[in-house]
C-alpha cells in the first residue's frame, strides 16, 4: 500500500470512544486551560527570555514575544478546529494521519519527540539551575560533578562558578519523579498541575506588580539595539531571532491537544483550552519581559539561566526573591509534567497504529495509563537532561515545534478541500488566510534560528525516515 494512505474520520472517532481498556476521560475545560498554562509558563519565560534579550533583541524582546504569539495564534486556531473534530490522543500526529497520510504522520510524530521529550529535558536542566540557586542561599552546595553537564558553565548569585561537571542529577531526579506520577493517573497529575499553575501565575503577577515600581527607563534605551552586522544579533533580525528562541515558551497549547482523548467534552473543551491558555499567557509574557528588561540592562542577562531572579534582586525584596525561586521551581515542575504527558500520548497513538512496537500502547490494568511509555521516556529524557546544555536543547525544541505548527496549518487547508462537510464544532476563521499566514510566520522563525538547529533537525528526521521504512511501514495497521 501507499505511504500516503490516510486514516478515515470514522476510524478516528471510533478510537476516541472510551472503553474499559482505553484512556479515561477525566479533564474538564478548566483543567485543559490549566494544562495549557502549566506547559506554557516555564523555562521559556523564566530562563530563555534573558538569553533572547542579551543575545538577540535587547529590550525589544517584548516584540519578539508578540511576533511569536502571532505565529502561535494562527497555528492555535488551526489546532482548535482539528482538536474539536478529532478528539483523539496524539495531537498533530493524528491530524496529519487524517489529512496528509501515514508517512507525513510519522514525520510529525517523530518531530514531536523533539518538541516534548527534549522540551521536558530543557526545563529539567533549568529546574536544576534554580534549585542550585535556592540551595546556595542557605549555604548548601552540591558536588559540581553531580549538578552540571560536562559542557555547561554557570555562576550563582553568591559568586560560585560551576564550569562543567559530569552529570546533572537534580534534572534527572525531577524527570524521574514526574514520570512515576504520570503512571499513577491523568486525574492525579492534573490535580497537582492545577495547584502549581495557580502558584506560578501568582508569582508572575507579583513579579510584574512589584518590579514595575523599580523600572529604570534608561534601560530601554535603545529599545531596539543597532544590528552588529551579523544576522540575528539585534536590529529587526534580532527581534525575529529572539522570537525563534522564545517560541519554546508557547508550546503548551499544543500539549493540550495531546490530551483530547482524556477530555470530558473535547468538542467544547479543546478550543477553550488551546486558545484560552494562549491568550492568558501572551499577556503575562509581554508584561513580564517589559518589567525584566526595565529592571536590569539587557546585556547583563548574557549567559544567565536565572534572569528572573537576577532582575528581581534589584527590588531589594530579598525574602521575596527566595519565595520567587521556590515558586519558579514549582512552575517548572508543572511544565515538565505536561511535556512528559504529551510525549507519552503521541507514542501511545503511534503504537496503536502499528508504527511503533505494542510496548508503547500497553495500558496499566489499574491506572489506565501508558505506563511502559512513561518508563521509556523516563530514561530517554533523563539522558538529555543529564548531559546536554540548556541552550542547545532549547533551539532543538523550538525548531521542532515550528515544524509541527506549520504542518497543522497545512493540514487545515487539505481538510477543508477534501472533507468540507465533516462536522466541526469549531471552525478556523478566515481560511485560507489564517493557515497560510501561520505557515509563513513559522517558517520565517525557523529561518531565523541558528544553522546548527537545522543540521540537528535534518539528522533527526533522516533517522526517523529510516526507522519508518525498516519497521513502521510494513507493520502499520492500515497496511493490514
The 8 nearest C-alpha neighbors of each residue, nearest first, counted from 0:
[[1, 478, 2, 4, 3, 477, 472, 473],
 [0, 2, 3, 4, 478, 101, 100, 102],
 [1, 3, 102, 4, 101, 0, 100, 472],
 [2, 4, 100, 1, 101, 102, 5, 99],
 [5, 3, 100, 1, 2, 101, 6, 0],
 [6, 4, 100, 97, 96, 101, 3, 7],
 [5, 7, 97, 96, 8, 10, 4, 11],
 [8, 6, 9, 10, 97, 5, 11, 96],
 [7, 9, 11, 10, 12, 6, 97, 85],
 [10, 8, 12, 7, 11, 13, 6, 14],
 [9, 11, 13, 7, 8, 12, 14, 6],
 [12, 10, 8, 14, 13, 9, 15, 7],
 [11, 13, 15, 9, 14, 10, 8, 85],
 [14, 12, 10, 15, 11, 16, 9, 8],
 [13, 15, 11, 12, 16, 10, 87, 17],
 [14, 16, 12, 87, 13, 260, 86, 11],
 [17, 15, 13, 14, 18, 12, 260, 21],
 [18, 16, 21, 15, 23, 22, 19, 24],
 [19, 17, 21, 20, 16, 22, 23, 15],
 [18, 20, 21, 17, 22, 23, 367, 364],
 [19, 21, 18, 22, 362, 367, 364, 17],
 [22, 20, 18, 19, 17, 23, 367, 362],
 [21, 23, 367, 261, 368, 24, 260, 17],
 [22, 24, 261, 25, 21, 17, 367, 260],
 [25, 23, 261, 262, 263, 26, 260, 22],
 [24, 26, 263, 261, 262, 186, 23, 27],
 [27, 25, 262, 263, 30, 261, 24, 31],
 [28, 26, 30, 29, 263, 262, 31, 25],
 [29, 27, 268, 31, 30, 272, 32, 271],
 [30, 28, 32, 31, 27, 33, 272, 26],
 [29, 31, 33, 27, 28, 32, 26, 34],
 [30, 32, 272, 34, 28, 33, 29, 35],
 [33, 31, 272, 35, 29, 276, 34, 30],
 [34, 32, 30, 36, 31, 35, 37, 193],
 [33, 35, 31, 37, 32, 36, 30, 255],
 [36, 34, 252, 251, 32, 38, 276, 37],
 [37, 35, 39, 33, 276, 38, 34, 40],
 [36, 38, 34, 333, 35, 334, 196, 39],
 [37, 39, 334, 251, 35, 36, 337, 40],
 [38, 40, 251, 36, 249, 248, 37, 35],
 [41, 39, 36, 38, 37, 44, 248, 280],
 [40, 42, 331, 43, 44, 45, 39, 330],
 [43, 41, 46, 45, 44, 122, 47, 125],
 [42, 44, 248, 47, 41, 245, 247, 46],
 [43, 45, 42, 48, 41, 46, 47, 248],
 [44, 46, 42, 307, 43, 41, 48, 47],
 [45, 47, 42, 304, 305, 48, 44, 43],
 [46, 48, 43, 50, 49, 44, 51, 245],
 [49, 47, 51, 44, 50, 46, 52, 43],
 [48, 50, 300, 52, 47, 306, 51, 53],
 [49, 51, 47, 53, 52, 48, 54, 301],
 [52, 50, 241, 48, 55, 49, 54, 53],
 [53, 51, 57, 56, 49, 60, 50, 55],
 [54, 52, 298, 301, 297, 50, 300, 51],
 [53, 55, 51, 52, 50, 232, 56, 301],
 [56, 54, 237, 232, 233, 51, 241, 52],
 [55, 57, 238, 237, 52, 233, 60, 59],
 [56, 58, 52, 59, 297, 53, 60, 224],
 [59, 57, 60, 222, 292, 219, 52, 297],
 [60, 58, 61, 62, 57, 56, 223, 222],
 [59, 61, 63, 56, 62, 58, 52, 57],
 [62, 60, 59, 64, 285, 63, 288, 289],
 [63, 61, 65, 59, 60, 64, 66, 238],
 [64, 62, 242, 60, 66, 238, 61, 65],
 [63, 65, 67, 61, 62, 66, 242, 68],
 [64, 66, 62, 68, 63, 67, 69, 61],
 [67, 65, 63, 69, 68, 64, 62, 242],
 [66, 68, 64, 242, 70, 69, 65, 246],
 [67, 69, 71, 65, 66, 70, 72, 64],
 [70, 68, 72, 66, 71, 67, 65, 73],
 [71, 69, 67, 68, 73, 440, 72, 437],
 [70, 72, 68, 74, 69, 73, 75, 67],
 [71, 73, 75, 69, 74, 70, 68, 76],
 [74, 72, 437, 70, 76, 71, 75, 433],
 [73, 75, 71, 77, 72, 76, 437, 404],
 [76, 74, 72, 78, 77, 73, 71, 79],
 [75, 77, 79, 427, 73, 78, 74, 72],
 [76, 78, 74, 75, 79, 80, 427, 408],
 [79, 77, 75, 81, 76, 80, 82, 74],
 [78, 80, 270, 76, 82, 77, 81, 75],
 [81, 79, 425, 426, 83, 77, 78, 82],
 [80, 82, 84, 78, 83, 79, 85, 77],
 [81, 83, 79, 85, 86, 84, 80, 269],
 [82, 84, 266, 80, 81, 85, 424, 265],
 [85, 83, 81, 423, 82, 80, 86, 422],
 [84, 86, 82, 87, 83, 81, 12, 11],
 [87, 85, 259, 82, 260, 265, 83, 15],
 [88, 86, 260, 15, 259, 85, 89, 11],
 [87, 89, 257, 260, 259, 258, 344, 90],
 [88, 90, 345, 257, 93, 348, 92, 344],
 [89, 91, 257, 256, 92, 93, 88, 94],
 [92, 90, 94, 93, 95, 407, 89, 403],
 [93, 91, 108, 104, 95, 90, 89, 94],
 [92, 94, 96, 89, 95, 91, 90, 97],
 [93, 95, 91, 97, 96, 92, 98, 81],
 [94, 96, 104, 98, 99, 92, 97, 93],
 [97, 95, 100, 104, 93, 101, 94, 5],
 [98, 96, 6, 5, 94, 95, 7, 100],
 [97, 99, 95, 96, 410, 414, 100, 413],
 [100, 98, 95, 96, 103, 97, 410, 3],
 [101, 99, 3, 5, 96, 4, 103, 102],
 [100, 102, 104, 96, 3, 103, 4, 2],
 [103, 101, 105, 104, 2, 100, 3, 106],
 [104, 102, 106, 105, 101, 100, 99, 107],
 [105, 103, 95, 96, 101, 92, 107, 102],
 [104, 106, 108, 102, 103, 107, 109, 101],
 [107, 105, 103, 109, 104, 108, 110, 102],
 [106, 108, 110, 104, 109, 105, 92, 111],
 [109, 107, 92, 105, 111, 110, 106, 104],
 [108, 110, 106, 107, 111, 112, 105, 463],
 [109, 111, 107, 112, 108, 113, 399, 106],
 [112, 110, 114, 108, 113, 109, 115, 107],
 [111, 113, 116, 110, 114, 109, 115, 342],
 [114, 112, 111, 117, 110, 396, 399, 115],
 [113, 115, 396, 111, 112, 399, 400, 118],
 [116, 114, 118, 338, 342, 112, 117, 113],
 [115, 117, 119, 112, 118, 380, 113, 114],
 [116, 118, 120, 113, 119, 115, 114, 121],
 [119, 117, 115, 121, 116, 120, 114, 396],
 [118, 120, 335, 116, 122, 117, 338, 121],
 [119, 121, 384, 117, 123, 118, 122, 380],
 [122, 120, 118, 124, 123, 389, 119, 392],
 [121, 123, 125, 119, 124, 42, 120, 126],
 [122, 124, 170, 120, 126, 121, 125, 119],
 [125, 123, 127, 170, 121, 122, 126, 384],
 [124, 126, 122, 128, 127, 123, 129, 121],
 [127, 125, 123, 129, 124, 128, 328, 122],
 [126, 128, 130, 124, 170, 125, 169, 129],
 [129, 127, 125, 131, 130, 126, 132, 124],
 [128, 130, 132, 126, 131, 127, 133, 125],
 [131, 129, 127, 133, 128, 132, 134, 126],
 [130, 132, 128, 134, 129, 133, 135, 127],
 [133, 131, 129, 135, 130, 134, 155, 128],
 [134, 132, 130, 131, 136, 135, 129, 324],
 [133, 135, 139, 131, 136, 137, 132, 130],
 [136, 134, 138, 139, 132, 137, 133, 140],
 [137, 135, 134, 133, 138, 132, 139, 157],
 [136, 138, 135, 134, 139, 133, 140, 132],
 [137, 139, 135, 136, 140, 134, 133, 157],
 [138, 140, 134, 135, 137, 141, 136, 131],
 [141, 139, 135, 138, 142, 134, 131, 143],
 [140, 142, 143, 139, 146, 145, 131, 134],
 [143, 141, 144, 145, 140, 146, 164, 147],
 [144, 142, 146, 145, 164, 141, 147, 161],
 [143, 145, 164, 165, 142, 146, 166, 147],
 [146, 144, 166, 143, 167, 168, 142, 165],
 [147, 145, 167, 143, 168, 144, 166, 169],
 [146, 148, 167, 164, 166, 163, 145, 144],
 [147, 149, 386, 166, 164, 165, 167, 150],
 [148, 150, 163, 164, 165, 151, 147, 386],
 [151, 149, 163, 148, 388, 152, 387, 164],
 [152, 150, 163, 148, 388, 149, 162, 147],
 [151, 153, 162, 161, 163, 150, 154, 160],
 [154, 152, 161, 160, 162, 155, 151, 303],
 [153, 155, 160, 159, 161, 158, 156, 152],
 [156, 154, 159, 157, 158, 132, 160, 153],
 [155, 157, 158, 154, 132, 159, 309, 135],
 [156, 158, 155, 159, 135, 136, 154, 132],
 [159, 157, 156, 155, 154, 160, 161, 135],
 [158, 160, 155, 154, 157, 161, 156, 153],
 [161, 159, 154, 153, 162, 158, 155, 152],
 [160, 162, 153, 152, 163, 154, 143, 159],
 [163, 161, 152, 160, 151, 153, 164, 150],
 [164, 162, 149, 151, 150, 152, 147, 148],
 [163, 165, 144, 149, 147, 148, 143, 166],
 [164, 166, 144, 149, 148, 145, 147, 163],
 [165, 167, 148, 145, 385, 147, 386, 168],
 [168, 166, 146, 385, 147, 145, 148, 170],
 [167, 169, 171, 170, 145, 146, 166, 172],
 [170, 168, 172, 127, 171, 167, 146, 173],
 [171, 169, 123, 127, 124, 172, 168, 173],
 [170, 172, 381, 168, 174, 169, 173, 385],
 [171, 173, 169, 175, 170, 174, 168, 176],
 [172, 174, 176, 175, 170, 171, 177, 169],
 [175, 173, 171, 177, 172, 176, 178, 170],
 [174, 176, 178, 172, 173, 377, 177, 171],
 [175, 177, 173, 179, 178, 174, 172, 180],
 [178, 176, 180, 179, 174, 175, 336, 173],
 [179, 177, 175, 181, 180, 176, 373, 377],
 [178, 180, 182, 177, 176, 181, 175, 183],
 [179, 181, 177, 183, 182, 178, 176, 188],
 [182, 180, 178, 183, 179, 184, 188, 177],
 [181, 183, 370, 179, 180, 184, 368, 178],
 [182, 184, 180, 181, 366, 179, 187, 185],
 [183, 185, 182, 181, 366, 187, 186, 368],
 [184, 186, 188, 187, 189, 181, 183, 368],
 [187, 185, 189, 188, 184, 25, 190, 26],
 [186, 188, 190, 189, 185, 184, 191, 183],
 [187, 189, 185, 191, 186, 190, 181, 192],
 [190, 188, 192, 186, 191, 187, 185, 193],
 [191, 189, 193, 187, 192, 188, 186, 194],
 [190, 192, 188, 194, 189, 193, 195, 187],
 [191, 193, 189, 195, 190, 333, 194, 196],
 [194, 192, 196, 190, 191, 195, 33, 189],
 [195, 193, 191, 197, 192, 196, 198, 190],
 [194, 196, 192, 198, 193, 197, 330, 329],
 [195, 197, 199, 193, 198, 37, 194, 192],
 [198, 196, 200, 194, 199, 195, 201, 193],
 [197, 199, 195, 201, 196, 200, 202, 326],
 [198, 200, 196, 330, 202, 201, 197, 326],
 [199, 201, 203, 202, 197, 198, 196, 204],
 [202, 200, 198, 204, 199, 203, 205, 197],
 [201, 203, 205, 199, 200, 204, 206, 198],
 [204, 202, 206, 200, 205, 201, 207, 199],
 [203, 205, 207, 201, 206, 202, 208, 200],
 [206, 204, 202, 208, 203, 207, 209, 201],
 [207, 205, 203, 204, 209, 210, 208, 202],
 [208, 206, 204, 210, 205, 209, 287, 211],
 [207, 209, 205, 211, 210, 206, 204, 212],
 [210, 208, 206, 211, 207, 205, 212, 213],
 [209, 211, 207, 213, 212, 206, 208, 290],
 [212, 210, 213, 208, 214, 209, 207, 290],
 [211, 213, 210, 214, 209, 208, 314, 215],
 [214, 212, 210, 211, 314, 294, 215, 209],
 [215, 213, 293, 294, 211, 212, 216, 210],
 [214, 216, 217, 293, 218, 294, 213, 219],
 [217, 215, 218, 219, 214, 293, 220, 294],
 [218, 216, 219, 215, 220, 293, 221, 296],
 [217, 219, 296, 216, 293, 220, 215, 295],
 [220, 218, 222, 217, 216, 221, 58, 293],
 [221, 219, 222, 217, 218, 216, 223, 224],
 [220, 222, 224, 223, 219, 218, 58, 225],
 [221, 223, 219, 220, 58, 59, 224, 57],
 [222, 224, 221, 59, 234, 57, 225, 58],
 [225, 223, 221, 233, 234, 222, 57, 226],
 [226, 224, 234, 233, 227, 223, 221, 232],
 [225, 227, 234, 233, 228, 232, 224, 229],
 [228, 226, 229, 232, 225, 233, 234, 230],
 [229, 227, 226, 230, 232, 225, 233, 231],
 [228, 230, 227, 232, 231, 226, 233, 236],
 [231, 229, 232, 236, 228, 237, 226, 233],
 [230, 232, 237, 236, 240, 55, 233, 229],
 [231, 233, 55, 237, 230, 229, 226, 227],
 [234, 232, 237, 226, 55, 56, 224, 231],
 [233, 235, 226, 225, 237, 236, 224, 223],
 [236, 234, 238, 237, 233, 239, 223, 226],
 [235, 237, 231, 239, 238, 234, 230, 240],
 [236, 238, 233, 231, 55, 56, 240, 232],
 [237, 239, 56, 241, 235, 63, 236, 240],
 [240, 238, 242, 236, 241, 237, 447, 63],
 [241, 239, 237, 447, 243, 231, 242, 238],
 [240, 242, 51, 238, 244, 239, 243, 55],
 [243, 241, 63, 239, 67, 245, 244, 240],
 [242, 244, 444, 240, 246, 241, 245, 448],
 [243, 245, 241, 242, 246, 51, 240, 247],
 [246, 244, 247, 242, 248, 43, 243, 241],
 [247, 245, 248, 243, 244, 249, 67, 242],
 [246, 248, 397, 245, 249, 43, 250, 244],
 [247, 249, 43, 246, 245, 39, 250, 44],
 [250, 248, 39, 247, 246, 251, 252, 71],
 [249, 251, 253, 252, 247, 248, 39, 400],
 [250, 252, 38, 39, 35, 254, 253, 249],
 [251, 253, 273, 35, 255, 254, 250, 277],
 [254, 252, 251, 255, 256, 250, 257, 90],
 [253, 255, 251, 252, 257, 341, 256, 35],
 [256, 254, 252, 253, 257, 35, 258, 273],
 [255, 257, 90, 258, 259, 254, 253, 82],
 [256, 258, 90, 89, 88, 254, 255, 341],
 [257, 259, 256, 261, 260, 255, 88, 262],
 [260, 258, 86, 262, 87, 256, 261, 88],
 [259, 261, 87, 88, 258, 86, 262, 15],
 [260, 262, 24, 258, 259, 23, 25, 26],
 [263, 261, 26, 24, 265, 259, 264, 260],
 [262, 264, 24, 26, 27, 25, 265, 261],
 [263, 265, 262, 268, 266, 267, 27, 28],
 [264, 266, 268, 269, 262, 267, 86, 259],
 [267, 265, 83, 264, 268, 424, 269, 84],
 [268, 266, 265, 264, 269, 270, 271, 83],
 [267, 269, 28, 265, 271, 264, 270, 272],
 [268, 270, 272, 265, 271, 267, 82, 273],
 [271, 269, 79, 273, 272, 268, 274, 267],
 [272, 270, 268, 275, 269, 274, 273, 28],
 [273, 271, 32, 31, 269, 275, 270, 274],
 [272, 274, 252, 270, 271, 275, 276, 269],
 [275, 273, 277, 276, 271, 272, 270, 278],
 [276, 274, 271, 272, 278, 277, 273, 32],
 [275, 277, 32, 35, 36, 279, 274, 278],
 [276, 278, 274, 280, 275, 279, 281, 273],
 [279, 277, 281, 275, 280, 276, 274, 282],
 [280, 278, 276, 282, 277, 281, 275, 283],
 [279, 281, 283, 277, 282, 278, 284, 276],
 [282, 280, 284, 278, 283, 279, 277, 285],
 [281, 283, 280, 284, 285, 279, 286, 278],
 [282, 284, 280, 286, 281, 285, 287, 279],
 [285, 283, 281, 287, 282, 286, 280, 288],
 [284, 286, 61, 288, 287, 282, 283, 289],
 [285, 287, 289, 283, 284, 288, 290, 282],
 [286, 288, 284, 290, 289, 285, 207, 283],
 [289, 287, 291, 285, 290, 286, 61, 284],
 [290, 288, 286, 287, 291, 292, 61, 285],
 [289, 291, 293, 287, 288, 292, 211, 210],
 [292, 290, 288, 294, 293, 289, 310, 287],
 [293, 291, 295, 294, 58, 289, 297, 290],
 [294, 292, 214, 290, 291, 218, 215, 295],
 [293, 295, 214, 291, 292, 310, 215, 290],
 [294, 296, 292, 310, 293, 297, 291, 218],
 [297, 295, 218, 298, 299, 292, 294, 293],
 [296, 298, 53, 299, 57, 292, 52, 300],
 [299, 297, 53, 300, 296, 301, 57, 52],
 [298, 300, 297, 301, 296, 53, 295, 303],
 [299, 301, 303, 49, 298, 53, 297, 306],
 [302, 300, 53, 303, 299, 298, 50, 54],
 [301, 303, 300, 304, 50, 153, 49, 53],
 [304, 302, 300, 301, 305, 306, 49, 50],
 [303, 305, 46, 306, 302, 125, 128, 47],
 [304, 306, 303, 46, 307, 308, 309, 45],
 [307, 305, 309, 308, 49, 303, 310, 304],
 [306, 308, 310, 309, 305, 45, 311, 291],
 [307, 309, 311, 306, 310, 305, 312, 320],
 [310, 308, 306, 312, 307, 311, 305, 313],
 [311, 309, 307, 312, 308, 295, 294, 291],
 [310, 312, 308, 313, 309, 314, 307, 320],
 [311, 313, 314, 310, 309, 315, 308, 317],
 [314, 312, 311, 315, 310, 294, 309, 295],
 [313, 315, 312, 316, 311, 213, 210, 209],
 [316, 314, 313, 317, 312, 311, 320, 318],
 [315, 317, 319, 314, 318, 320, 312, 311],
 [318, 316, 320, 319, 315, 312, 321, 314],
 [317, 319, 320, 321, 316, 322, 315, 323],
 [320, 318, 322, 316, 321, 317, 323, 324],
 [321, 319, 323, 317, 322, 318, 316, 324],
 [320, 322, 324, 323, 319, 318, 325, 317],
 [321, 323, 319, 325, 320, 324, 326, 318],
 [324, 322, 320, 326, 321, 325, 319, 327],
 [323, 325, 327, 321, 326, 322, 328, 320],
 [326, 324, 322, 328, 323, 327, 321, 329],
 [325, 327, 329, 323, 328, 324, 199, 330],
 [328, 326, 330, 324, 329, 325, 331, 323],
 [329, 327, 331, 325, 326, 330, 126, 324],
 [328, 330, 326, 332, 327, 331, 195, 325],
 [331, 329, 327, 199, 332, 328, 333, 195],
 [332, 330, 334, 328, 41, 333, 329, 327],
 [331, 333, 329, 330, 335, 334, 336, 328],
 [332, 334, 336, 37, 330, 192, 331, 335],
 [335, 333, 38, 331, 337, 336, 37, 332],
 [334, 336, 119, 338, 332, 333, 337, 339],
 [335, 337, 333, 334, 339, 338, 177, 332],
 [336, 338, 340, 334, 339, 335, 38, 341],
 [339, 337, 115, 335, 341, 340, 119, 336],
 [340, 338, 342, 336, 337, 341, 335, 343],
 [339, 341, 337, 343, 338, 342, 336, 344],
 [342, 340, 338, 344, 254, 257, 339, 343],
 [343, 341, 345, 339, 115, 344, 340, 116],
 [342, 344, 346, 340, 345, 341, 372, 373],
 [345, 343, 347, 341, 342, 346, 89, 88],
 [346, 344, 89, 342, 348, 347, 343, 349],
 [345, 347, 349, 343, 348, 344, 350, 359],
 [346, 348, 360, 344, 350, 345, 359, 349],
 [347, 349, 351, 345, 346, 350, 89, 344],
 [350, 348, 346, 352, 351, 354, 347, 355],
 [349, 351, 355, 353, 347, 352, 348, 360],
 [352, 350, 348, 349, 353, 360, 347, 357],
 [353, 351, 349, 350, 476, 354, 475, 348],
 [352, 354, 475, 350, 476, 355, 351, 474],
 [355, 353, 471, 475, 349, 350, 352, 474],
 [354, 356, 350, 353, 349, 471, 357, 359],
 [357, 355, 358, 350, 359, 353, 354, 360],
 [358, 356, 359, 360, 350, 355, 361, 351],
 [357, 359, 356, 361, 360, 371, 372, 350],
 [358, 360, 372, 357, 347, 350, 361, 371],
 [361, 359, 347, 350, 357, 358, 369, 351],
 [360, 362, 358, 369, 359, 357, 363, 371],
 [363, 361, 369, 368, 367, 360, 364, 370],
 [362, 364, 367, 368, 366, 365, 370, 369],
 [363, 365, 367, 366, 362, 20, 368, 361],
 [366, 364, 363, 367, 368, 362, 183, 184],
 [365, 367, 363, 184, 368, 183, 364, 182],
 [368, 366, 363, 362, 365, 364, 22, 23],
 [367, 369, 362, 370, 363, 366, 182, 184],
 [370, 368, 362, 372, 361, 371, 360, 363],
 [369, 371, 373, 182, 372, 368, 363, 374],
 [372, 370, 374, 373, 369, 359, 375, 358],
 [371, 373, 359, 375, 370, 374, 369, 343],
 [372, 374, 370, 371, 376, 375, 178, 343],
 [373, 375, 377, 371, 372, 376, 370, 378],
 [376, 374, 372, 377, 373, 378, 371, 379],
 [377, 375, 379, 378, 373, 374, 380, 372],
 [376, 378, 374, 375, 175, 380, 379, 178],
 [377, 379, 381, 376, 375, 380, 382, 374],
 [380, 378, 376, 381, 382, 377, 375, 383],
 [381, 379, 383, 382, 376, 120, 378, 377],
 [380, 382, 171, 384, 378, 379, 383, 385],
 [383, 381, 385, 380, 379, 384, 386, 378],
 [382, 384, 387, 380, 385, 386, 381, 120],
 [385, 383, 120, 381, 382, 124, 170, 386],
 [384, 386, 167, 166, 382, 383, 381, 171],
 [385, 387, 148, 383, 166, 384, 382, 167],
 [386, 388, 383, 384, 148, 385, 389, 392],
 [389, 387, 151, 390, 391, 150, 392, 148],
 [388, 390, 392, 121, 391, 393, 124, 387],
 [391, 389, 393, 392, 388, 394, 121, 47],
 [392, 390, 393, 394, 389, 388, 395, 387],
 [391, 393, 389, 395, 390, 121, 394, 396],
 [394, 392, 390, 396, 395, 391, 389, 121],
 [393, 395, 397, 396, 391, 392, 452, 398],
 [396, 394, 392, 393, 397, 398, 452, 399],
 [395, 397, 114, 399, 393, 394, 113, 398],
 [398, 396, 247, 400, 394, 399, 395, 246],
 [397, 399, 401, 400, 395, 396, 445, 402],
 [400, 398, 396, 402, 114, 397, 401, 113],
 [399, 401, 397, 403, 398, 402, 114, 396],
 [400, 402, 404, 398, 441, 403, 399, 405],
 [401, 403, 405, 399, 400, 404, 398, 406],
 [402, 404, 400, 406, 405, 401, 107, 399],
 [405, 403, 401, 407, 402, 406, 74, 400],
 [406, 404, 438, 402, 408, 403, 407, 441],
 [405, 407, 409, 403, 408, 404, 410, 402],
 [406, 408, 410, 404, 409, 405, 91, 403],
 [407, 409, 434, 405, 410, 406, 411, 77],
 [410, 408, 406, 412, 407, 411, 405, 434],
 [409, 411, 407, 413, 408, 412, 98, 414],
 [412, 410, 414, 413, 408, 409, 415, 77],
 [413, 411, 409, 415, 410, 414, 416, 431],
 [412, 414, 410, 416, 411, 415, 417, 98],
 [415, 413, 411, 417, 418, 416, 412, 98],
 [414, 416, 419, 412, 413, 418, 417, 411],
 [417, 415, 413, 414, 419, 418, 412, 411],
 [416, 418, 414, 415, 413, 419, 98, 412],
 [419, 417, 414, 415, 421, 420, 416, 413],
 [418, 420, 415, 421, 416, 417, 414, 422],
 [421, 419, 418, 422, 415, 423, 417, 416],
 [422, 420, 418, 419, 423, 84, 8, 415],
 [421, 423, 420, 424, 84, 419, 425, 83],
 [424, 422, 425, 84, 426, 421, 83, 80],
 [423, 425, 266, 83, 422, 426, 84, 267],
 [426, 424, 80, 423, 83, 427, 79, 270],
 [427, 425, 80, 428, 423, 424, 79, 76],
 [426, 428, 76, 77, 80, 430, 425, 429],
 [429, 427, 430, 426, 433, 76, 431, 432],
 [430, 428, 432, 433, 431, 427, 434, 426],
 [431, 429, 432, 433, 428, 434, 427, 412],
 [430, 432, 433, 434, 429, 435, 412, 436],
 [433, 431, 430, 435, 429, 434, 436, 437],
 [432, 434, 436, 73, 435, 430, 431, 429],
 [435, 433, 408, 437, 436, 432, 431, 73],
 [436, 434, 438, 432, 437, 433, 431, 439],
 [437, 435, 439, 433, 434, 438, 432, 440],
 [438, 436, 73, 434, 435, 440, 70, 439],
 [437, 439, 405, 435, 441, 436, 440, 442],
 [438, 440, 436, 442, 437, 441, 443, 435],
 [441, 439, 443, 437, 70, 442, 438, 436],
 [442, 440, 444, 438, 443, 401, 439, 70],
 [443, 441, 445, 439, 444, 440, 438, 446],
 [444, 442, 446, 440, 441, 445, 439, 447],
 [443, 445, 243, 447, 441, 446, 442, 440],
 [444, 446, 442, 447, 443, 448, 398, 441],
 [447, 445, 443, 444, 448, 442, 449, 450],
 [446, 448, 240, 444, 445, 239, 443, 243],
 [447, 449, 445, 446, 240, 243, 450, 452],
 [450, 448, 451, 452, 447, 453, 394, 446],
 [451, 449, 453, 452, 454, 448, 446, 455],
 [450, 452, 454, 449, 453, 455, 448, 456],
 [451, 453, 455, 450, 454, 449, 395, 394],
 [454, 452, 456, 450, 451, 455, 457, 449],
 [453, 455, 451, 457, 456, 452, 458, 450],
 [454, 456, 458, 452, 453, 457, 459, 451],
 [455, 457, 453, 459, 454, 458, 460, 452],
 [458, 456, 460, 454, 459, 455, 461, 453],
 [459, 457, 461, 455, 456, 460, 454, 462],
 [460, 458, 456, 462, 457, 461, 455, 463],
 [459, 461, 463, 457, 462, 458, 456, 464],
 [462, 460, 458, 464, 463, 459, 457, 465],
 [461, 463, 459, 465, 460, 464, 458, 466],
 [462, 464, 460, 466, 461, 465, 467, 109],
 [463, 465, 467, 461, 466, 462, 460, 468],
 [464, 466, 462, 463, 468, 467, 469, 461],
 [467, 465, 469, 463, 464, 468, 470, 462],
 [468, 466, 471, 464, 470, 465, 469, 472],
 [467, 469, 472, 465, 466, 470, 471, 464],
 [468, 470, 466, 467, 465, 471, 472, 473],
 [471, 469, 467, 466, 468, 472, 473, 474],
 [470, 472, 354, 467, 474, 473, 475, 468],
 [473, 471, 468, 475, 474, 467, 470, 354],
 [472, 474, 475, 471, 470, 478, 468, 469],
 [473, 475, 471, 353, 472, 354, 476, 470],
 [476, 474, 353, 478, 354, 477, 472, 473],
 [475, 477, 479, 478, 353, 352, 474, 354],
 [478, 476, 479, 475, 6, 4, 352, 5],
 [477, 479, 475, 476, 0, 473, 474, 472],
 [478, 476, 477, 475, 474, 473, 0, 353]]
